[in-house]
Amino acid sequence: FQHFAELVPVPAPPPAPAMLPPPHSLPEPERALAGCLAAASLGADELAARLGRPVREVLVQLAALEIGGIVARDPDGRFRRVHPSGSPQR
């Protein structure tokens, strides 16, 4: 029984899911916001500056995306896209 693991092939784990593009069903402001988070986590101030929008507006849109499971807030307050599996992208 010591060598049983050597006799039974163990399949490789599936590859991590790729980031999906922002859902096309989102309104354009939320889709653009989610797109900014595809590569890195960012704070609301950074997102507002990149998009040329007021921070208040960005925070409202981030809240909607967070409720929809598209983004998640990290402990440091930054936001990041979420993998289809529901885990935050790292």
C-alpha angles and dihedrals in degrees: 000000000000092000098041092107089056092054099048115067113230114214117233115253114262115263117264111267114261119240110270119225114253109285111265089223090071119098112256096257093055093041091054090047093051089047091057089057096052095094105029144004114260138182123244091254092053092047092048091051093048093048097038092235133128114268090235091058092047091051091053091050092046090053090053091048091048092051089048091054094243097113135022131204117236122218089257090059096253121127128228137180117262124231117241087255089065097250119121117256112253 
